Structure formats: structure tokens, C-alpha cells
Amino acid sequence: MELDLQNASTGHVPAASDFQAWCTLALRQRSADSELTIRLVDEEEGRELNNNWRHKDYATNVLSFPAEVPDEYLDIPLLGDMVICVPVVEREAAEHGKVLAAHWAHLVIHGCLHLLGYDHIEEDEAEEMENLERQLLAELGHPDPYAAE
């Protein structure tokens, strides 16, 4: 798996090797030659992107942009891009009493699953996606991120 990690944030972020491990785990159901970009941003850029793409005027934790490249035009294993807002991740972990590393792992896995086509709009889709997140996080030794909800 090829990961392009772009750090545009002033906050403290996990090591590149952590991002690589989380993505590899989340994407193991796909071929090993997957390519994706993760951009780590501060609130201003996160808010702008969320407003432009989702028409919501606030920074959110993770945005996923699946690649929409028809195979007949370009045969590359590009999955897409993910944007993670560092201050939002830190604030959420603190507010919900979550271990920061576990919350980072959860959001990276969550974003990767979106790139694979998983969603949580419909209840049955949400259940499938959340169960897979729980399973993957448990493999890392992290608790159920939805247990407190």
C-alpha cells in the first residue's frame, strides 16, 4: 500500500508508521497495491473543505474523497483522499474520555472504509461499518469506539 501523508497542521500527530499500519489493516480486504493520500489539517482548512464539499460550516474530524477514475481510462489502484482535522480529533478524544491514539486509529480506519465504499447513512449500513470498525480496532487492542454512545 502506498500512502502519501501530508501534514499541514501545527498540532501533534501520530508517526507516519502508525498511519501506515492503520491503513494497511483497514484496507487488507483490497489488493496490497492501493494508493491513498491523507492530509492532516488545522481547523481553518478543515472548515473550508467541509463547507465546500458538504455545505456544513464547521471543521469535522475526517472527510473521505473516494477516487472516481474509470478503470478503462486509467488503470491505477488509487483509492482516494482523506482529510483529518487534527484539533477536532484532539478535542473529541478529550471530550469523550478516549485515548488519543485509539481515536486516531478509529478515524483513520473509518475514513479508509469510506474510501472502500462503506457508509453509515442507513441504519443497516451503519451497523455493518461500525461492526467492522470494532473488529479492526480490537485487533489493535483498542476498545469499542461506540461503547459510550
PEURTA-V698202 format. One record per pair of residues at least 12 apart in sequence whose ideal C-beta (glycine too) atoms are under 8 Angstrom apart, sorted by the first residue. I is the first residue (numbers start at 1). J is the second residue. D is the distance in Angstrom with one decimal. If there is no record, write none. Layout:
# PEURTA-V698202
i: <I,I>
j: <J,J>
d: <D,D>
This chain:
# PEURTA-V698202
i: <1,1,1,1,1,1,1,1,1,2,2,2,2,3,3,3,3,3,3,3,3,4,4,4,4,5,5,5,5,6,6,6,6,7,8,8,8,8,8,9,9,9,9,9,10,11,11,11,11,11,12,13,13,14,14,18,18,18,19,19,22,22,22,22,22,22,23,23,23,23,25,25,25,25,26,26,26,26,26,26,27,27,27,27,29,30,30,31,33,34,34,35,35,35,35,36,36,36,36,36,36,36,37,37,37,38,38,38,38,38,38,39,39,39,39,40,40,41,41,41,41,42,42,42,43,43,43,43,44,45,45,46,46,46,46,46,46,46,47,49,49,50,53,59,59,59,60,60,61,61,61,61,61,61,62,62,62,62,62,62,62,62,62,63,63,63,64,64,64,64,64,64,64,65,65,65,65,66,66,66,66,66,67,67,67,79,79,79,80,82,82,82,82,82,84,84,84,89,89,89,96,97,98,99,101,102,102,102,102,102,103,105,105,105,106,106,106,106,109,109,109,110,110,113,113,113,118,130,133,133,134>
j: <20,23,24,27,32,33,34,35,36,33,34,35,36,16,19,20,23,35,36,37,38,35,36,37,38,19,37,38,40,37,38,39,40,40,39,40,41,42,45,40,41,42,86,87,42,40,42,86,87,90,86,40,86,101,104,101,104,105,38,108,104,105,108,109,112,140,36,38,108,112,109,136,139,140,108,109,112,113,116,136,79,112,115,116,116,79,116,77,77,77,79,76,77,78,79,78,79,80,81,82,112,115,80,81,82,81,82,83,84,108,111,81,82,83,84,84,86,83,84,85,86,85,86,87,59,85,87,88,59,83,85,59,60,63,83,85,87,88,59,63,83,63,65,85,87,88,85,88,84,85,88,89,92,107,82,83,84,85,107,108,110,111,114,82,83,111,80,81,82,111,112,114,115,80,81,82,83,79,80,114,115,117,79,80,81,112,115,116,115,108,111,112,114,115,107,108,111,103,104,107,148,148,145,142,142,137,140,142,143,145,145,137,140,142,133,137,142,145,133,136,137,129,133,129,132,133,132,146,145,146,146>
d: <7.4,6.1,5.4,6.1,6.1,7.3,4.9,7.5,7.7,7.6,7.3,4.4,7.7,7.8,6.3,5.5,5.7,7.9,6.2,7.6,6.6,7.6,7.3,4.2,7.4,5.6,7.8,5.3,7.4,6.5,7.0,4.4,6.8,4.8,6.2,6.3,5.2,7.2,6.5,4.6,5.6,5.0,4.1,7.8,6.0,7.9,6.9,3.8,5.9,6.5,7.8,5.4,6.0,6.8,5.3,7.6,7.1,7.6,6.1,6.2,7.6,5.1,4.1,5.8,7.5,7.8,6.8,7.6,6.4,5.6,6.9,5.5,6.7,7.1,7.0,4.3,3.6,6.1,7.9,6.1,7.3,5.6,8.0,7.1,7.3,7.6,6.5,6.4,4.5,5.1,5.2,6.9,5.4,4.9,6.4,7.4,4.4,6.1,6.8,6.6,7.5,6.4,7.8,4.6,7.1,7.6,4.8,7.7,6.4,7.2,7.6,6.8,7.3,4.9,7.4,5.4,5.5,5.9,7.2,5.5,6.9,7.2,6.4,6.2,4.4,6.2,5.1,7.0,7.9,7.8,7.8,3.4,6.7,7.8,6.8,3.3,7.9,6.5,4.3,5.9,5.7,6.4,7.6,4.6,7.3,5.3,6.6,6.5,6.8,6.0,4.7,5.6,6.1,5.5,6.4,7.0,5.1,7.6,4.8,7.8,6.2,4.5,8.0,7.0,4.5,7.7,6.6,7.6,5.2,4.7,7.9,3.6,5.3,5.0,4.5,7.3,7.6,6.8,4.2,7.1,5.1,7.1,6.0,4.2,7.7,7.8,4.5,7.3,4.8,7.6,4.2,7.3,7.9,6.8,6.1,7.3,7.0,6.1,6.2,6.1,6.4,7.7,7.2,7.4,7.8,7.0,7.9,4.0,6.6,7.2,7.4,6.2,5.7,5.8,6.5,5.9,7.1,4.5,5.7,5.3,6.7,7.8,6.1,5.8,6.5,6.9,7.2,5.7,6.6,7.9,7.1>
